[in-house]
Amino acid sequence: MNRLLFNSILKTAAVTSLGFLLAVFTPVPATAQQDAVRIAAVVNEDVITLFDVQSRIQLFLVTSGLEDTIEIRQRLLPQVMNALIEEKLKLQEARREEIETTENEVLSSVQIIEQNNGMPPGAFFNILSEQGIDSGTFYSQVEADVVWLRVVREILARDVSVSEDEVNAVIDRLKANQGKPEYLLSEIFLPIGLGSRESDVFGLAQQLAERARDGTPFPALAQQFSQSPTAAVGGDLGWTHSGDLEPELERAILRMKAGETSEPIRTVSGYTILALRDQRATAEASPLMAGVTLSQIYLPTVGRTALSPNRLDQLTSAVQTQIFSCPQMNDWADEIGGPGSGPVDMIRVGGLPEAVRDTVMTLPVGQVSQPVDIAGARLFVMVCDRQEDSGLPSQNQVYSRLESEKLDTISRQRLRDLRRQALIDVRL
């Protein structure tokens, strides 16, 4: 899923009837048909049923591993209503713009979610079926995200532009910060909005932090509960520089180690849970990101073309003592090498097979490597050219990042406008 898929804050109403509260918080299969037509909210011309609310709450419980209690369901209700209302707004805007999505697009996005959570294709719907959850509630959630992404790309992107000065300013800032700490973070953000009690939001945040520390995948929790724009990508904030976050979050990060999940952190607008996945220096050069052109010789050791042990030893000695340049290496590759021998165009060191990568990382230009025994062959490699990594992104990479950030902003603004303009009647 793309980071342009969002969940945002909507007003929720307090429950005013004990009987209706129990209907929402206690699933009763015998009343499923009644719940399917009982109205929980109206969003312009579309209806959200009590069945929709119950199904989504149950989905949240299954994906988070939270205990199924009345208290937890009460805490989930504002999040669920917020998500369901926003999905209606996204789908309505797509209809207004005459943008549609296909079943294949939705199912492809579901497969990506499964891959990100280490599941085989079809596993998520199977889990829902085993738990007695209507698969349509998850399908609807993904459909709204997919169609909204198309709205963003095809409509809202027309108003986004990135100037050369903006790109250069980012590169200058990276140069100034080069060597300073930066953090690979994920987040879960729970807002304190109208109709929400701070104690309920804090209680839910504590539960989620505990589940993350107990082994529930952080991306799955973020995808279902977070109200940040990063929710659709499992809360991934990417590499974040020191000074880019709110002071409360900065202070929390300084106390954390890689692999740790924070306690809920109170900020101006709500509670945030952070997962610190890794730490490094800003724009730090990496030998794995160096680009190299290579020449290589494969001497086959298995199959019909396998060399005899004596011939293999003879050629090994000759390659190591008689080759002193890449042109010469390429000539020998044509003459004595097996399939795969010869020149290799520019490639990142980190993209090479592990055994070759470890050899190439420290191999001087123009020097034949020691023999590398791989499956089915003995390999010799020579670095013909090496372009060291500067640690800084290219102008195209910075342009893409700025464009994505601007799309994030304009998407949130559009959703806020839709929310203000909509007729939303919450009946819980």
C-alpha positions in Angstrom: 0.0 0.0 0.0 1.2 3.5 -0.8 1.8 6.1 2.0 -0.7 8.4 0.2 -3.5 6.3 1.7 -4.8 7.9 4.9 -7.0 7.6 8.0 -8.0 11.1 9.6 -10.0 12.5 12.5 -13.8 12.8 12.5 -16.3 13.7 15.2 -17.9 10.9 17.1 -21.0 11.0 19.3 -21.5 9.6 22.8 -23.6 6.5 23.3 -26.9 7.6 24.8 -28.8 4.3 25.2 -27.6 1.3 27.3 -29.5 -1.1 25.1 -28.0 0.3 21.9 -24.5 0.3 23.5 -24.8 -3.4 24.3 -26.0 -4.0 20.7 -22.8 -2.3 19.4 -20.4 -3.9 21.8 -21.8 -7.4 22.0 -21.9 -9.3 18.7 -25.2 -11.3 18.5 -25.3 -13.5 15.4 -29.1 -14.0 15.6 -29.7 -10.3 15.0 -27.3 -10.0 12.0 -30.1 -9.3 9.5 -31.5 -6.6 11.8 -28.1 -5.1 12.3 -27.6 -5.0 8.6 -30.3 -2.5 8.2 -30.1 -0.6 11.5 -28.4 2.7 10.9 -25.3 3.7 12.9 -24.5 6.8 10.8 -25.4 8.7 7.7 -22.7 10.3 5.6 -24.3 12.5 2.9 -26.3 9.9 0.9 -24.6 6.8 2.2 -25.5 4.7 5.3 -23.2 3.0 7.8 -25.1 0.1 9.5 -24.7 -1.3 12.9 -23.4 -4.5 11.2 -20.6 -2.5 9.6 -19.6 -1.1 13.0 -19.7 -4.5 14.7 -17.7 -6.2 11.8 -15.0 -3.5 11.9 -14.6 -3.7 15.6 -14.2 -7.4 15.4 -11.6 -6.9 12.6 -9.7 -4.5 14.8 -9.7 -7.0 17.7 -8.5 -9.9 15.5 -5.7 -7.9 13.9 -4.5 -6.4 17.1 -4.8 -9.3 19.5 -6.5 -7.1 22.0 -8.8 -8.7 24.6 -12.4 -8.8 23.6 -14.1 -6.9 26.4 -16.9 -4.3 26.6 -14.2 -1.7 27.8 -12.0 -2.4 24.8 -14.9 -2.2 22.4 -15.9 1.2 23.9 -12.4 2.5 23.3 -12.4 1.2 19.8 -15.7 2.8 18.8 -14.4 6.3 18.0 -11.6 4.8 15.9 -14.0 2.6 14.0 -16.6 5.3 13.4 -13.8 7.6 12.2 -12.5 5.0 9.8 -15.9 4.1 8.4 -17.0 7.7 7.9 -13.8 8.6 6.1 -14.1 5.6 3.8 -17.5 6.8 2.7 -16.1 10.3 2.0 -13.3 8.8 -0.1 -15.6 6.6 -2.1 -18.0 9.5 -2.6 -15.3 11.8 -3.9 -14.1 9.1 -6.3 -17.6 8.7 -7.7 -17.9 12.5 -8.1 -14.6 12.5 -10.1 -15.8 9.4 -12.0 -12.9 7.3 -10.8 -13.4 3.6 -10.3 -11.3 0.7 -9.1 -11.4 -2.9 -10.1 -11.6 -6.0 -8.0 -8.1 -7.1 -9.2 -6.6 -3.8 -7.9 -8.2 -4.3 -4.5 -7.1 -7.9 -4.3 -3.5 -6.9 -5.4 -3.4 -4.5 -2.5 -4.6 -7.2 -0.1 -1.8 -9.4 -1.3 0.7 -6.6 -0.6 -0.7 -6.3 3.0 -0.3 -10.1 3.4 3.3 -10.0 2.1 4.2 -7.1 4.5 2.9 -9.3 7.4 4.5 -12.5 6.2 1.3 -14.2 5.1 0.8 -16.3 2.0 -1.8 -15.2 -0.6 -5.4 -15.6 0.6 -4.3 -16.0 4.3 -6.0 -12.9 5.5 -9.4 -13.7 4.2 -9.0 -17.2 5.6 -8.3 -15.8 9.0 -11.4 -13.6 8.8 -13.5 -16.6 7.9 -12.2 -18.7 10.7 -13.0 -15.8 13.2 -16.5 -15.4 11.8 -15.8 -11.9 10.4 -17.4 -10.8 7.2 -14.6 -10.4 4.7 -16.5 -7.5 3.1 -15.5 -5.2 5.9 -11.8 -5.6 5.1 -12.4 -5.5 1.4 -14.3 -2.2 1.8 -11.5 -0.7 3.8 -8.9 -1.6 1.2 -11.2 -0.5 -1.7 -11.6 3.0 -0.2 -7.8 3.3 0.2 -7.1 2.1 -3.4 -9.6 4.4 -5.0 -8.5 7.4 -2.9 -4.9 6.8 -4.1 -6.2 7.1 -7.6 -8.0 10.4 -6.7 -4.7 11.7 -5.3 -2.7 10.6 -8.3 -5.1 11.6 -11.1 -6.8 14.7 -9.6 -4.9 16.2 -6.6 -1.5 15.8 -8.2 -2.4 18.4 -10.8 -1.9 21.1 -8.0 1.5 19.8 -6.9 4.8 21.1 -8.2 8.4 21.0 -6.9 10.9 23.6 -7.8 14.6 23.2 -8.3 15.3 25.6 -5.5 13.3 23.3 -3.1 15.3 20.3 -4.2 18.6 22.2 -3.7 17.5 23.4 -0.3 16.9 19.8 0.9 20.3 18.7 -0.4 22.0 21.6 1.3 20.3 20.7 4.6 21.4 17.1 4.3 25.0 18.2 3.7 24.8 20.4 6.7 23.5 17.5 8.8 25.8 14.9 7.4 27.1 12.6 10.1 24.4 13.6 12.7 22.0 11.0 14.1 18.8 9.9 12.2 16.3 7.3 13.1 14.3 4.7 11.3 10.9 5.0 12.9 7.3 3.7 12.8 4.4 5.3 14.6 0.9 4.8 15.8 -1.0 8.1 16.4 -4.2 8.3 18.3 -5.8 11.8 18.3 -7.9 13.2 21.1 -10.7 14.7 19.1 -14.2 16.0 19.7 -16.2 13.3 21.4 -13.1 11.4 22.7 -12.2 11.1 26.3 -8.5 11.4 26.9 -8.5 8.5 29.4 -10.0 6.2 26.8 -7.4 7.2 24.1 -4.6 6.8 26.6 -5.9 3.4 27.7 -6.1 2.2 24.1 -2.6 3.5 23.4 -1.3 1.6 26.4 -2.9 -1.6 25.2 -1.4 -1.2 21.7 2.0 -0.5 23.1 1.8 -3.7 25.2 0.6 -5.8 22.3 3.5 -4.5 20.1 6.0 -5.4 22.9 4.4 -8.8 23.2 5.1 -9.6 19.6 2.0 -8.4 17.6 3.5 -7.0 14.4 3.7 -3.2 14.7 2.7 -2.6 11.0 -0.6 -4.5 11.6 -1.4 -2.5 14.7 -0.6 0.8 12.9 -2.6 -0.1 9.8 -5.8 -0.7 11.8 -5.5 1.8 14.7 -3.3 4.7 13.7 -4.9 8.0 12.6 -1.7 9.2 11.0 -1.1 9.5 7.2 1.4 6.7 7.6 -1.2 4.2 8.7 -1.6 2.7 5.2 2.1 1.8 5.2 2.1 0.2 8.6 3.1 3.4 10.4 6.4 3.7 8.5 8.0 7.1 9.0 11.2 6.2 7.2 14.5 7.7 8.2 13.9 10.8 10.3 16.5 13.4 11.2 17.0 14.7 14.7 15.1 17.9 15.0 12.3 17.0 12.6 9.9 15.7 15.2 8.0 17.2 18.1 10.2 17.8 21.2 8.3 15.2 23.2 9.0 12.6 20.6 12.7 13.6 20.3 13.1 13.2 24.1 11.5 9.7 23.9 13.8 8.6 21.1 16.9 9.5 22.9 15.9 7.1 25.7 15.3 4.2 23.2 17.4 1.5 21.6 16.9 -0.1 18.2 14.1 -2.7 18.4 12.2 -1.0 21.3 8.7 0.3 21.4 7.9 3.4 23.4 5.2 4.0 26.0 2.4 6.3 24.7 3.8 9.8 24.3 1.4 12.8 24.9 1.7 15.5 22.2 -0.4 18.5 21.5 -3.1 16.6 19.5 -3.0 13.1 21.0 -0.9 10.1 21.9 1.9 8.6 19.8 3.6 5.2 20.1 7.0 5.0 18.4 9.0 1.9 17.3 12.7 2.6 16.8 13.8 0.1 14.1 17.3 1.4 13.5 19.7 4.3 13.9 22.5 5.7 11.8 24.3 8.9 10.9 22.6 11.2 8.4 23.7 10.8 4.8 26.4 8.4 5.9 28.2 6.8 3.0 27.8 3.1 2.7 30.1 0.7 0.9 27.0 -1.3 -0.1 25.7 1.6 -2.1 28.9 2.0 -4.1 28.4 1.3 -7.8 30.8 -1.0 -9.6 31.3 -2.4 -13.1 32.8 -5.9 -13.1 34.4 -8.6 -15.2 34.1 -12.2 -14.1 35.1 -15.7 -15.1 33.0 -18.7 -14.2 34.9 -22.1 -14.2 32.1 -24.8 -14.1 32.6 -27.6 -11.5 29.4 -29.5 -12.2 27.4 -30.6 -15.2 28.4 -31.6 -18.7 30.9 -28.7 -19.0 32.5 -29.3 -15.6 36.3 -29.1 -15.6 38.5 -31.9 -14.3 40.3 -31.1 -11.0 43.6 -30.8 -12.8 42.3 -28.4 -15.4 40.5 -26.4 -12.7 43.7 -26.0 -10.8 45.7 -25.0 -13.9 43.2 -22.3 -14.9 42.9 -21.1 -11.3 46.7 -20.5 -11.3 46.7 -18.9 -14.7 43.9 -16.5 -13.9 45.5 -15.3 -10.7 49.0 -14.8 -12.2 48.5 -13.7 -15.8 45.5 -11.3 -15.8 46.2 -7.6 -15.0 43.3 -5.6 -16.5 39.6 -5.7 -17.3 40.0 -6.0 -21.1 42.3 -8.9 -20.6 39.8 -10.4 -18.1 37.0 -10.1 -20.6 39.2 -11.8 -23.3 39.9 -14.7 -21.0 36.2 -14.9 -20.1 35.3 -15.4 -23.8 38.0 -18.0 -24.2 37.8 -20.2 -21.1 34.8 -19.0 -19.1 31.5 -20.8 -18.7 28.0 -19.2 -18.9 27.8 -15.9 -17.1 31.4 -15.0 -17.7 32.3 -11.5 -19.1 31.6 -7.9 -18.3 28.9 -6.8 -15.8 27.3 -3.3 -16.2 27.2 -0.9 -13.3 25.5 -2.4 -10.2 25.3 -1.6 -6.5 27.6 -3.7 -4.4 24.6 -4.4 -2.1 22.8 -6.0 -5.0 25.4 -8.7 -5.6 25.1 -12.3 -4.2 26.5 -12.4 -0.6 29.7 -14.3 -1.4 30.5 -12.0 -4.4 29.5 -8.9 -2.4 31.8 -9.6 0.4 34.7 -10.1 -2.1 34.0 -7.0 -4.1 33.6 -4.6 -1.1 37.3 -4.7 -0.4 38.7 -5.6 -3.9 40.9 -2.9 -5.4 40.2 -1.8 -9.0 42.0 -3.9 -11.6 42.9 -6.8 -9.3 41.7 -10.4 -9.8 39.9 -11.7 -6.7 40.7 -14.9 -4.9 38.6 -17.8 -6.1 35.0 -17.7 -4.9 33.4 -21.2 -4.8 29.7 -20.9 -5.5 27.1 -23.4 -6.5 28.3 -25.2 -9.6 31.3 -23.1 -10.4 34.5 -21.4 -9.2 34.3 -17.6 -9.8 36.9 -14.9 -10.3 35.9 -11.3 -10.3 37.6 -8.0 -11.1 36.4 -4.5 -10.4 36.8 -2.4 -13.5 35.3 0.9 -12.1 34.0 1.9 -8.7 31.9 4.9 -7.9 31.8 5.5 -4.1 28.6 6.4 -2.4 28.5 10.0 -1.2 25.6 9.2 1.3 23.5 11.9 -0.3 20.4 11.2 -2.4 20.2 12.2 -6.0 18.2 15.2 -7.2 15.6 12.9 -8.6 15.2 11.1 -5.3 14.8 14.3 -3.4 12.3 15.5 -6.0 10.2 12.3 -5.6 10.3 12.7 -1.8 9.2 16.3 -1.9 6.4 15.5 -4.3 5.2 12.7 -2.1 5.2 15.0 1.0 3.2 17.7 -0.9 0.7 15.0 -2.0 0.3 13.9 1.6 -0.5 17.5 2.6 -2.9 18.3 -0.1 -4.7 14.9 0.4 -5.2 15.7 4.1 -6.5 19.1 3.2 -8.9 17.7 0.7 -10.2 15.2 3.3 -10.7 17.9 5.9 -12.7 20.0 3.3 -14.8 17.0 2.5 -15.5 16.4 6.2 -16.5 20.0 6.7 -18.8 20.0 3.7 -20.4 16.7 4.5 -23.7 16.1 6.2 -22.7 13.5 8.9 -25.3 12.2 11.3 -23.8 9.8 13.9 -26.7 7.9 15.6 -24.7 5.9 18.2 
